[in-house]
Amino acid sequence: MEDLCGAARLAALAGVLGERREDRTPPVVNEPAISETGCEAGFGPPEAEQTVGITYTLHKVVDPGPEFEARARQSGFLAEVDGIGEQAFFDDMEEEGGRLRVLDGQAEFQIGVHRQGHGPNGEPVPSGALIDLSGIEVPMTQDLLALMAGLRK
């Protein structure tokens, strides 16, 4: 999977965060034992942008299942989420956003929404421009389910 940004439509998050503005693709890892790719996308106006980051890791040799929960909890993902993958955990960062981590067979997914604290010129984001991020795990889950379905095709 070279173009995770193209595969991740993120329509549910766009409905909450605003228009998708730009995508950035971190370096891709493609080794015999593991593949990993990612996508970062900016949403909303420049003065109050939210960033969505996604990582897709495919374990080609080792089964990540036995240690998935322990690693998720160690990283702050404490709330279990039902209805997505074999195991899923959410880290509620309250007004700053949240992170969702999912195990689906040999694949691990992580999606996070992060609020930018400052505008493009370093000025504080006006409080009236801030989007309420409570319940953000719902559109995150919807978009991750859509991505997972698309990758299975």
Secondary structure, 3 states (H helix, E strand, C coil): CCCHHHHCCCHHHHHHHCCEEEEECCCCEECCCEEEEEEEEEECCHHHCEEEEEEEEEECCCCCHHHHHHHHHHCCCCEECCCCCCEEEEEECHHHEEEEEEEECCEEEEEEEEECCECCCCCECCHHHCCCCCCCHHHHHHHHHHHHHHHHC
